[in-house]
């Protein structure tokens, strides 16, 4: 799990892996939390367990697309980097070869933009 706070400290962008149970079937999720939120917890999630479980929907869900988009480490989903441009503007970067399962443009007053992340390697 990786977390980045907004410049004003009100929001956090959290990126974590979700294991769906099948071999090599790990997806990467991103959510935006406020100070009063808890990190979602599901069976197989690499996020920390907290109560109440899974009260928020992810703004981004991607999978490695049968190996086209490399994983950060074996057993993790594709790489997603989060960068705050302002207190209400977030950029999520990921490999364009990843399969996108969910992609939101706004959440909680924060505009979300997406960009291709280019990394060396396979």
C-alpha positions in Angstrom: 0.0 0.0 0.0 1.2 3.5 -0.9 -0.3 6.7 0.2 0.2 10.4 -0.8 -1.3 13.3 1.0 -2.8 16.3 -0.9 -1.0 19.6 -0.4 -3.5 20.8 2.1 -3.5 17.5 4.0 -7.3 17.0 3.7 -7.1 14.1 1.2 -4.9 11.0 0.7 -4.5 9.1 -2.5 -4.1 5.4 -1.6 -2.8 2.8 -4.1 -3.0 -0.9 -3.1 -3.1 -4.4 -4.7 -6.2 -6.6 -4.6 -5.7 -10.4 -5.0 -8.8 -11.9 -6.7 -7.7 -15.4 -5.9 -6.7 -16.7 -9.3 -3.0 -17.2 -10.1 -1.5 -13.9 -11.4 -4.9 -12.2 -11.1 -3.9 -9.2 -8.9 -5.4 -5.8 -9.7 -4.3 -2.4 -8.5 -6.8 -0.1 -6.9 -6.6 3.7 -6.1 -8.9 5.5 -3.8 -9.1 9.1 -2.4 -9.7 9.3 1.3 -10.4 12.2 3.6 -9.1 12.5 7.2 -12.2 10.7 8.6 -12.1 7.7 6.3 -10.7 4.3 6.8 -8.7 2.3 4.3 -11.0 -0.4 2.7 -10.3 -4.0 3.6 -11.4 -7.0 1.6 -10.4 -10.6 1.7 -7.2 -10.8 -0.3 -6.5 -7.0 -0.1 -3.0 -5.9 0.6 -4.4 -2.9 2.4 -4.3 -2.9 6.1 -7.4 -4.3 7.9 -9.6 -1.6 9.5 -13.2 -1.2 10.6 -15.6 -0.5 8.9 -14.6 -2.7 6.0 -14.9 -1.6 2.4 -17.0 1.6 2.7 -15.4 3.4 -0.3 -15.3 2.6 -4.0 -12.0 2.8 -5.9 -11.5 5.6 -8.5 -9.2 3.4 -10.5 -8.9 -0.4 -10.9 -6.4 -1.9 -13.4 -5.0 -5.3 -14.1 -1.8 -6.5 -15.7 -3.6 -7.6 -18.9 -2.0 -11.1 -19.2 1.5 -9.8 -18.6 1.3 -6.8 -21.0 1.7 -4.3 -18.2 4.5 -5.2 -15.8 3.9 -5.6 -12.0 5.8 -3.5 -9.5 6.9 -6.8 -7.7 5.9 -10.4 -8.4 2.4 -10.9 -7.0 1.4 -7.3 -7.1 -0.8 -5.5 -9.7 0.5 -3.0 -12.2 2.3 0.1 -11.1 0.2 3.2 -10.4 1.9 6.5 -9.4 -0.2 9.2 -7.7 0.8 12.9 -7.9 -1.1 15.8 -6.4 -1.0 18.9 -8.6 -3.1 21.0 -6.2 -5.4 20.3 -3.2 -8.2 19.4 -5.7 -6.3 17.9 -8.6 -4.7 14.5 -8.7 -2.9 12.7 -11.6 -2.7 8.9 -11.6 -0.1 7.4 -14.0 0.0 3.8 -15.1 1.2 1.7 -18.0 -1.1 2.2 -21.0 -0.9 -1.6 -21.6 -2.8 -2.3 -18.4 -6.5 -3.3 -18.7 -8.7 -0.6 -17.1 -11.7 -2.0 -15.2 -12.8 1.3 -13.5 -11.8 4.9 -14.0 -13.5 7.9 -12.4 -12.9 11.5 -13.3 -13.9 13.2 -10.0 -14.4 12.1 -6.4 -15.1 14.3 -3.3 -14.4 17.5 -5.1 -11.1 16.2 -6.5 -10.5 16.1 -10.2 -8.7 13.0 -11.4 -6.5 13.0 -14.5 -4.8 10.0 -16.0 -1.5 9.7 -17.8 0.7 7.0 -19.3 3.6 5.9 -17.2 6.6 4.8 -19.1 9.1 2.6 -17.3 12.1 0.7 -18.5 11.8 -3.0 -18.7 9.4 -5.6 -20.2 
